[in-house]
């Protein structure tokens, strides 16, 4: 620590400026963790401090802590902090990047864990039984002898759904319908494409697509909404299958055919069950035969069938491949096609104007049952309004009431 004195305008000795020597490795780590949160001015300061051309003041470190969401105490460590994120142990793919998670992913996981802890405690205090859907597979005798279609059928029955539940329901309805049935089963489903309400912190779908948090009373699924509805559908199904087995998971797969799975047998089984839930074999084969064209354009056929199931073209293509309906080369053509489509849509979105109303977006992201539980608990005095505001990510009573009213409006639509 360095203390500097300087003279004030009257020639006297002014208050000391205390500068803190922070380890360069820590500052480099902070820079990497900050993403796009810092202005050019802050980046310049960090560079100076890293090169030890200058040292930061206590106030500057406090401000930097607030801007980067990095705990203030981390700046005084001798080595780069190793944050224990248990969920990372349950990641789908064994890749280097997810072992060094972004601040955005860490903060999202912590936020969801906080909400889940509150909800689990609340339900237990209210006398709720353990969730029936969570880990239901453990109550099935000789489950290993069941086929994947039989397991898929069991899951659908648990959710009060039937085979073909998503067939010819459009683009958004399958996801919304499944989410509602999960809510009815006591599964909390949250979606967001950014960290909380911070539009400057978008969630990277290449880092993760979804995660499931196991709990006997409040199992929770989070979906990265930077995917399309049709892509989110597979993520949601994949995560609910994990909860049916009673396991947490960080879904960071990209639907490639050859992935380095952490647990290969388990993930392959879950993927196959997920495919059966979205694309039941007999219905899929029947539709495939009906959609056959003279020119045998298999790429177009995959695209057409994906719309019928409200599913992503890539997951539809992989299902087609697994059923030996298309060769591997069609998947490559499909990936090229989808990349071009993505680039065009990205450009179109930049040029478009207008956006949904603020509270409409907020209400679509948060689980409606969770909002009602927080509201009920706050009104009964079991939870302080300060804690309730934090749980719903709102700042004051006015915002709290607007969000609750918007959620109730959506539920009544």
Secondary structure, 3 states (H helix, E strand, C coil): CEEECCECCCCCECCCEEEECCCHHHHHHHHHHHCCCCCHHHHHHHHHHHCCCCCEEHHHHHHHHHHHCCCHHHHHCCCCCCCCCHHHHHECECCHHHHCCCHHHHHHHHHHHHHHHHHHHHHHHCCCCCCCCCCHHHHCCCHHHCCHHHHHHHHHHHCCCCCCCCCCCCCCHHHHHHHHHHHHCCCEEEEECEECCEEEEECCCCCCCEEEECCCCCCEEEEECCCCHHHHHHHHHHHHHHHHHCCCEEECCCCCCCCCECCHHHHHHHHHHHHHHHCCHHHHHHHHHHHCCCCCCHHHHHHHHHHHHCCCHHHHHHHHHHCCCCCHHHHHHHHHHHHHHHHHHHHHHHHCCCCCCHHHHHHHHCCHHHHHHHHHHHHHCCCCHHHHHHHHCCCCHHHHHHHHHHHHHHHCC
